[in-house]
Amino acid sequence: MTDPQDPLRQELEEIEAKRRKIAKAKKDQRIHDPELSQHVGGLLERIRRLQAQTGGSQYDYETLRKEYDAKANAEVRELQKAARQERIQKLIAQADLNPDWIFDKMDATDPALQYPIETARYFISGFEHWEKSGGGCMLIYGDYGTGKSTLAGAVAHELIERHQKSVIFQQWASIVDRLFFNVIQDQEERNQYRRALEEVDLLIIDEVAANRAKMAESQSSFLGHLLRRRRNLSKSVIIITNHSPQSLHQAIGDFSFEAIKAFNPVDIHLSGPSRRPSIGHYNG
C-alpha cells in the first residue's frame, strides 16, 4: 500500500485541491486578482507537467508512483552498470595486464592447450570456493614462449570481468627489486606493497627463479613467508616458471616449496614450440 504520508502524494493532492478551488472560482467569475492569476498559471503548468509524466489527461497518483519507481530503478541499474564497468577498468589497470592475454586469443583447437585451458576455467569456476578453503594454486611451467603468461593473464581477465576480483600480475624480479633493492624507497610504501602482495584476491608471480639454479636465501625466505601468509588468508596464487616442479624445488628450497605444496596445487605443463609471434627479421 502507498504511504498516506508520502510527500509526493501530499503535494499532488494539494495541487488537485487547489485546481478544483480555482475551477470553481473561474465558474463563479470571481478571479480578478492579477497575483492570483499568476499563481493559477504556475499551478496549471505544474499540473500539465504531471499529466505529461503520467501520459494521461487525469492525475493518477498510483500510475505516477509506479512510473516514478520504474524510472528510479532503471536509473539505479544504469548507475550500477557504469560503476561496475569503472571498477573493472580500474582493476585491469591495477593488475597491469596485457590486453591480448584473453582466452579468445588462444588456440583452443591446439591439443597442447586444451587441457591447460580447461583446467584454467575450472580454477575460475571454483575461485570463490578457494576463498573459503585456504586458497587455490596453479603452477604453470614450460619453456619460454609456450603461453604460460597468456594463460595466467586470461584467468586474471576473467576473474576481473566476471567477479571483479583484484589481481596483481608481477614478475618475481620486479618484486625483488621493489622490496630488496629500494626501487620503492619509502618504507611505508614498501609496507603497503608487501600488504598488497599478501592480501590481493589473486597474486600471479611470473618467472619465478628464472635462469637460476638456486634462489638467494633471503628471496627464498620471503617467497615462503609470502605464500604462507596468503594461505592463511585463503588467497589464491598462480606461479609461473620455466622450471619443472622438481627443478623448481631445488631452485627455491624446501621452505618455499613446502609453502606451495600446502595449497595442493594443480600443475599445468605447457609444451611445444614458441607461440609468440615473430619479431622482426633478425636471424642472429
Disulfide bonds with the S-S distance in Angstrom:
none
